[in-house]
Amino acid sequence: MNNFLELRNISKTFNNSKKLKVLKNLSYNFKKGKTYSLMGPSGSGKSTLLNLISLIDRPTMGSINFDQSYINFNENKKNDIIRAKKIGIIYQQNNLLPDFTALENVYLASLSLHNDKDLAVSKAKRLLKLVGLLNRSDHFPSQLSGGEAQRIAIARAIINDPEVILADEPTGSLDIDTAQDVFKLLNNQKTSNRLIIFATHNRFFANKADCLLEMINGSIKSTNA
């Protein structure tokens, strides 16, 4: 199985009142068809790493390759297209647009790639049915429970059939029963043509991944890959 995502000597330094080196010469290869969990204490670099993989942020040093193609972080427009087409992102706080309904939050992600509203709405309704929330289509985020909002966020993340799903503490703000339901839904998105990486503090969920990656002081120290 070929490496789909390759990280080479990644470092990330933030310059605030003093330099803070969050990632330090991190290298790792990720393969399609697998799920990877990132564990580590707060400040170990989990979210920073996911932001780099999502092309939202750029490394201070090092390189990222997607499907053997080098990412040039100066090509913002090209990287925006790569993110829209290849990467689905799920956050702990769901980041749904508060003034849009559940249906609109999902189909707008499709419109970012294809300017076909009828197709986008059709796809969004199918995904809302998949996550068990078609009856909540017209509800706004403020009218949804935490678990429902995360289900909508998962539907939004997969509407463009991404090759990579990144989830940053997707169950961190949920009670245990709801968290298990949401994690099961996320885990069910695994396919032979998709890579899933999720950050978590929950050892139970982390152990369900194909590969458990421990992050300590900005580097991947141990894995069960």
C-alpha positions in Angstrom: 0.0 0.0 0.0 1.6 3.3 -1.1 2.0 6.2 1.2 -0.7 8.8 0.5 0.4 11.5 2.9 4.1 12.1 3.6 5.5 14.4 6.3 9.2 15.1 6.1 11.2 16.8 8.9 8.2 19.0 9.8 8.9 21.8 12.3 6.5 24.6 13.4 7.6 27.6 15.5 5.3 30.3 16.7 6.8 33.8 17.3 4.8 35.5 20.1 6.5 37.2 23.0 9.1 34.4 22.6 9.7 31.6 20.1 7.7 28.5 20.8 8.7 25.4 18.9 5.6 23.2 18.8 6.7 20.5 16.2 10.3 19.3 15.9 11.6 17.5 12.9 8.5 15.3 12.7 8.4 12.7 9.9 5.7 10.2 9.2 3.9 8.4 6.4 0.2 7.9 6.3 -1.6 5.3 4.2 -5.1 5.2 2.7 -7.5 2.6 4.1 -6.3 3.2 7.7 -7.4 5.2 10.7 -4.8 7.0 12.9 -5.3 8.4 16.4 -3.1 11.1 17.8 -2.7 11.2 21.5 -0.7 13.4 23.8 -1.0 16.1 26.5 -2.2 19.6 25.7 0.5 21.5 23.9 2.1 18.4 22.4 1.3 19.6 18.9 -1.8 17.5 17.9 -3.9 20.4 16.7 -0.9 22.1 15.1 -0.2 19.0 13.1 -3.7 18.7 11.9 -3.7 22.3 10.9 -0.6 21.7 8.8 -2.0 18.6 7.1 -5.3 20.5 6.3 -3.1 23.2 4.6 -4.7 25.8 6.9 -1.3 26.6 8.3 2.2 26.2 6.9 5.3 24.5 8.5 8.3 26.6 9.5 10.5 23.9 8.0 9.9 20.6 6.2 7.7 19.4 3.5 4.3 17.7 2.9 3.4 15.5 0.0 -0.1 14.5 -1.0 -0.3 11.5 -3.3 3.4 12.1 -4.3 2.7 15.7 -5.1 4.7 18.4 -3.2 2.6 21.0 -1.5 3.8 24.5 -2.2 2.5 26.7 0.6 2.8 29.8 -1.6 0.1 28.6 -3.9 -2.8 29.5 -1.7 -5.6 29.2 -4.4 -4.4 25.7 -5.5 -4.2 24.6 -1.8 -7.7 25.9 -1.2 -8.9 23.6 -4.0 -6.9 20.7 -2.7 -8.5 21.2 0.8 -12.0 21.5 -0.7 -11.7 18.4 -2.8 -9.5 16.1 -0.8 -9.8 17.0 2.9 -12.8 16.9 5.2 -12.3 18.6 8.6 -14.2 18.1 11.9 -13.6 20.3 14.9 -14.4 19.8 18.6 -16.8 22.7 18.6 -18.3 21.7 15.2 -17.9 25.3 13.7 -21.3 25.2 12.1 -22.5 28.5 10.6 -25.0 29.8 13.1 -27.3 31.6 10.7 -27.7 28.6 8.4 -29.8 25.5 8.8 -28.4 22.0 9.1 -29.1 21.4 5.4 -27.5 24.6 4.4 -24.4 24.0 6.5 -23.9 20.7 4.7 -24.7 21.7 1.1 -22.7 24.9 1.1 -19.5 22.8 1.4 -20.4 21.2 -1.9 -21.0 24.5 -3.6 -17.4 25.5 -2.8 -16.5 22.9 -5.5 -19.4 22.6 -7.8 -21.8 25.5 -8.5 -24.8 23.2 -8.8 -27.3 23.8 -6.0 -29.7 21.1 -6.9 -26.9 18.5 -6.8 -25.5 19.9 -3.6 -28.9 19.8 -1.8 -29.6 16.3 -3.1 -26.2 15.1 -1.7 -26.7 16.9 1.6 -30.1 15.3 2.1 -28.7 11.9 1.4 -26.0 12.5 4.0 -28.4 13.9 6.6 -30.3 10.7 6.2 -27.1 8.7 6.6 -26.3 10.4 9.9 -30.0 10.1 11.1 -30.8 13.8 11.0 -32.9 14.3 7.9 -35.8 15.4 10.2 -33.5 18.2 11.5 -32.7 19.7 8.1 -34.4 23.0 8.8 -33.0 23.4 12.3 -30.3 25.9 13.1 -27.2 24.9 15.1 -28.6 26.6 18.2 -31.5 24.2 18.0 -29.3 21.1 17.9 -27.8 19.1 20.7 -24.0 18.7 20.8 -24.2 15.2 19.4 -26.5 16.3 16.6 -24.2 19.2 15.7 -21.3 16.9 15.4 -23.2 14.5 13.2 -24.0 17.5 10.9 -20.3 18.4 11.0 -19.4 14.9 9.9 -22.0 15.1 7.0 -20.4 18.4 6.0 -16.9 17.0 6.1 -17.7 14.0 3.8 -20.0 15.7 1.2 -17.2 16.1 -1.3 -16.1 12.5 -0.8 -12.6 13.5 0.6 -9.6 11.2 0.6 -8.6 12.5 4.0 -10.8 13.1 7.1 -9.2 15.1 9.9 -10.9 15.3 13.3 -9.6 17.4 16.2 -11.1 16.1 19.4 -14.5 15.4 17.7 -16.0 13.9 20.9 -14.2 16.0 23.5 -17.2 18.1 24.5 -19.8 15.3 24.5 -21.0 12.9 27.2 -19.8 9.4 26.9 -22.8 7.8 25.3 -23.1 10.6 22.7 -19.4 10.4 22.2 -19.5 6.7 21.4 -22.3 7.3 18.9 -20.4 10.1 17.1 -17.1 8.1 17.2 -18.9 5.1 15.6 -20.2 7.3 12.9 -16.8 8.8 12.2 -15.2 5.3 12.2 -17.8 4.1 9.7 -16.4 6.6 7.2 -13.3 4.5 6.7 -12.9 3.1 3.2 -10.0 1.6 1.2 -9.6 5.0 -0.6 -9.7 7.2 2.5 -7.3 8.1 5.3 -8.7 9.2 8.7 -6.6 11.0 11.4 -8.2 12.1 14.6 -6.8 13.7 17.8 -8.2 12.6 21.1 -7.5 12.4 24.8 -9.7 9.3 25.1 -7.6 6.2 25.3 -10.6 4.0 24.6 -11.3 5.7 21.2 -7.6 6.0 20.4 -7.1 2.2 20.7 -9.8 1.6 18.1 -7.7 3.2 15.4 -5.5 1.0 13.2 -2.5 3.0 14.3 -2.1 4.8 17.6 0.5 7.7 17.5 1.8 9.2 20.7 2.9 12.8 20.4 5.3 14.1 23.1 7.1 17.4 22.8 6.3 18.0 19.2 7.4 14.6 17.9 5.8 11.2 17.3 7.5 9.1 19.9 5.8 5.7 19.6 3.2 3.9 17.5 1.5 0.6 17.2 1.5 0.9 13.4 
